[in-house]
Amino acid sequence: MAFAYKQYDTTKQQVRSKTIIALTVFLLLMTGAVFGWRWLRHQPTQDQAQIPLRKVLNFNEVFFSSLFSNGNLAKSYVPAQAIKNPRVNGNEGISDGFDPAAWKLKVARKPGDTLYISLDELKALPKTEIIFDFKCIEGWSMVTHWGGVLFSDFAKKYNLDTNQKYAGLVTPDQGYYVGVDMPSMLHPQTILCYEMNDKPLELKHGAPLRLIIPVKYGIKHLKRIGTLFLSNERPADYWYERGYDYYSGL
């Protein structure tokens, strides 16, 4: 019994020592985190983000874009796995008073060369469906089912200069806009989308036409495309201007 008592006493002392060490480390880490956060908040900003944070975001863009490949496809699902009533997240650019019957997609190929393309003309192109796990930068995701025309097919049909580095997309009211690198636009799963769950898009989901780009987070999936243009300069991007990552890749 004396031996058993001694063993128990030693174990209890070890637990107490480890507890003290763990609490000390935790307090040091918390203190470091608080002071680090205060330091970061007082740093000068660049493009609406503190410079150290913006440098990290820029590094992420270089790193993840170097891994990009058309062979890296988002996982596909079957229609039965798609959610029937997808979440509506954000209404930037979805202003009231929009008339979908009068809508045409404005495509600025170059100065003085602008096309206006109807939804029927888009639907005349080969249709592609994509069922994938739509991911939001807020942390949630959902399996969704979309239909439309591959951007690569669209670009070929209308002789777009895809040697340009970027595509810019803007809502009709100019309230929301994104810039997307051309390799991601030409990815074999990127579509100009006019259907969801085999039905025409609803206005709240971006009708009559929206971007679906599975290699990007949801902030790049612009709803209600009004204007599309190509550029070698980075187009303006709504969330980049508010401190987020420009690339926003998965």
C-alpha positions in Angstrom: 0.0 0.0 0.0 2.9 2.4 0.7 4.3 1.8 -2.8 0.9 2.4 -4.4 0.5 5.6 -2.4 3.9 6.9 -3.4 3.1 6.2 -7.1 -0.2 8.1 -6.9 1.5 11.1 -5.2 4.2 11.3 -7.9 1.6 11.2 -10.7 -0.5 14.0 -9.1 2.6 16.2 -8.9 3.4 15.5 -12.5 -0.2 16.5 -13.5 0.1 19.7 -11.5 3.5 20.6 -13.2 2.1 20.0 -16.6 -1.0 22.0 -15.9 1.1 24.9 -14.7 3.3 24.7 -17.8 0.3 24.5 -20.1 -1.4 27.5 -18.5 1.8 29.5 -18.7 2.3 28.7 -22.4 -1.4 29.5 -23.0 -1.1 32.9 -21.3 2.1 33.7 -23.2 0.5 32.8 -26.5 -2.7 34.9 -25.7 -0.5 37.8 -24.6 1.5 37.5 -27.9 -1.7 37.3 -29.9 -3.2 40.4 -28.3 -0.1 42.5 -28.7 0.3 41.1 -32.3 -3.2 42.1 -33.1 -2.8 45.6 -31.7 0.5 46.0 -33.6 -1.2 44.8 -36.9 -4.1 47.2 -36.5 -1.8 50.2 -36.2 0.2 49.3 -39.4 -0.2 51.4 -42.5 -2.7 50.0 -45.1 -2.4 49.1 -48.7 -5.5 48.4 -50.7 -7.6 48.5 -47.6 -5.6 45.9 -45.7 -2.7 46.4 -43.3 0.6 46.0 -45.3 1.8 42.9 -43.5 -1.6 41.2 -44.1 -1.6 42.4 -47.8 1.9 40.9 -48.2 0.6 37.5 -47.0 -2.4 37.7 -49.3 -0.1 38.6 -52.3 2.1 35.6 -51.4 -0.9 33.3 -51.3 -1.8 34.5 -54.8 1.6 33.8 -56.2 1.7 30.4 -54.4 -1.7 29.1 -55.4 -1.6 30.5 -58.9 1.6 28.5 -59.4 -0.3 25.3 -58.6 -3.1 26.1 -61.0 -3.9 23.5 -63.7 -6.8 22.8 -66.0 -6.4 19.2 -64.8 -7.3 20.1 -61.3 -11.1 19.9 -61.3 -13.6 20.6 -58.6 -15.2 17.4 -57.4 -18.4 16.6 -59.3 -21.7 15.3 -57.8 -24.9 13.9 -59.1 -28.1 16.0 -59.3 -29.8 14.3 -56.3 -27.0 15.6 -54.1 -27.6 19.2 -55.0 -29.4 21.4 -52.5 -32.9 22.4 -53.8 -33.0 25.9 -52.3 -29.5 27.2 -52.3 -28.6 30.0 -49.8 -28.7 33.5 -51.1 -25.7 35.3 -49.7 -25.2 39.0 -50.5 -27.2 41.3 -52.8 -24.5 43.7 -53.9 -25.2 44.7 -57.5 -28.7 43.2 -57.3 -30.6 46.5 -57.3 -34.4 46.9 -57.7 -35.9 48.1 -60.9 -33.9 45.8 -63.2 -35.8 44.6 -66.3 -34.5 41.2 -67.4 -36.5 41.3 -70.6 -34.4 44.3 -71.8 -31.1 42.7 -70.7 -28.2 42.0 -73.1 -24.7 41.1 -72.2 -22.3 43.9 -73.1 -19.0 42.5 -74.2 -16.3 45.1 -74.7 -13.7 43.4 -76.9 -11.6 46.5 -77.4 -12.2 50.3 -77.7 -14.8 50.8 -80.4 -15.7 47.1 -80.6 -18.6 46.3 -78.3 -21.0 43.4 -78.7 -24.5 43.1 -77.2 -25.5 39.4 -76.8 -28.9 38.2 -75.9 -29.7 35.3 -73.6 -31.2 33.3 -76.6 -27.9 33.7 -78.4 -26.0 32.4 -75.4 -28.4 29.5 -75.1 -27.7 28.6 -78.7 -24.2 27.6 -77.7 -23.5 24.1 -76.3 -24.8 23.7 -72.8 -22.6 22.5 -69.9 -23.8 21.5 -66.4 -21.7 21.6 -63.3 -22.6 20.2 -59.9 -20.0 21.1 -57.3 -19.4 22.2 -53.7 -19.9 26.0 -53.8 -17.6 27.4 -51.1 -18.0 30.8 -49.4 -15.1 32.6 -47.9 -17.2 32.9 -44.7 -16.6 29.1 -44.1 -19.9 27.5 -45.3 -20.4 25.4 -48.5 -23.2 23.6 -50.3 -23.5 21.3 -53.3 -25.2 23.2 -56.1 -26.3 22.4 -59.7 -25.8 25.0 -62.5 -26.1 25.1 -66.3 -24.8 27.4 -68.9 -22.1 27.9 -71.5 -18.4 27.3 -71.0 -16.6 30.6 -71.0 -14.0 29.0 -73.2 -16.7 28.2 -75.8 -18.1 31.7 -75.4 -14.7 33.3 -75.9 -14.1 31.2 -79.0 -17.5 32.0 -80.5 -17.1 35.7 -80.1 -13.4 36.0 -80.9 -12.3 37.3 -77.5 -8.6 37.9 -77.0 -7.9 35.4 -74.3 -4.2 36.2 -74.4 -5.2 39.1 -72.1 -4.3 38.5 -68.5 -7.7 39.2 -66.9 -11.4 39.3 -67.4 -13.5 42.0 -65.7 -17.2 41.5 -64.9 -19.6 44.2 -63.7 -23.3 44.2 -62.7 -25.7 46.5 -64.7 -25.9 48.9 -61.8 -22.1 48.8 -61.4 -22.6 48.0 -57.7 -20.6 44.8 -57.8 -17.5 44.0 -59.9 -14.8 41.3 -60.0 -11.5 40.8 -61.7 -10.5 37.2 -62.6 -7.2 35.9 -64.0 -7.6 34.5 -67.5 -6.4 30.9 -66.7 -9.2 30.6 -64.2 -11.8 32.0 -66.6 -10.7 29.4 -69.2 -10.8 26.5 -66.7 -12.9 23.7 -68.1 -15.5 24.1 -65.3 -16.0 27.9 -65.6 -19.4 28.8 -67.1 -21.6 31.8 -67.9 -24.6 30.4 -66.1 -28.3 30.8 -66.9 -29.9 27.8 -65.1 -30.0 26.4 -61.6 -31.4 22.9 -60.8 -32.5 22.6 -64.5 -34.6 25.8 -64.2 -34.0 29.4 -65.3 -32.0 31.4 -62.7 -34.1 33.5 -60.3 -33.3 37.1 -59.9 -32.0 36.6 -56.4 -29.5 34.1 -57.7 -28.2 36.3 -60.5 -30.6 36.1 -63.4 -30.4 36.4 -66.3 -26.7 35.5 -66.3 -24.0 34.9 -63.6 -20.5 33.6 -63.4 -19.9 30.1 -61.9 -16.2 29.5 -61.4 -15.6 26.4 -59.2 -11.9 27.1 -58.7 -12.7 30.3 -56.8 -14.5 31.2 -53.6 -18.1 32.6 -53.9 -17.0 36.2 -53.8 -15.9 35.8 -57.5 -19.1 34.2 -58.7 -20.6 37.5 -59.8 -24.4 37.6 -60.1 -26.3 39.4 -62.9 -23.4 40.1 -65.3 -24.0 43.4 -67.2 -20.6 44.0 -68.8 -17.7 41.7 -69.5 -14.3 42.9 -70.7 -10.7 41.7 -71.0 -7.6 43.5 -70.0 -3.9 43.1 -69.3 -4.3 45.4 -66.3 -6.0 44.1 -63.2 -9.7 45.1 -63.2 -11.2 46.6 -60.1 -12.5 44.0 -57.7 -15.2 44.8 -55.0 -13.8 42.6 -52.2 -10.2 43.2 -52.9 -10.9 46.9 -52.3 -12.3 45.9 -48.9 -9.2 44.0 -47.8 -9.7 40.6 -49.3 -7.5 38.4 -51.5 -7.7 39.3 -55.2 -7.0 35.7 -56.4 -9.5 34.0 -54.0 -8.6 30.6 -55.4 -9.3 27.2 -54.0 
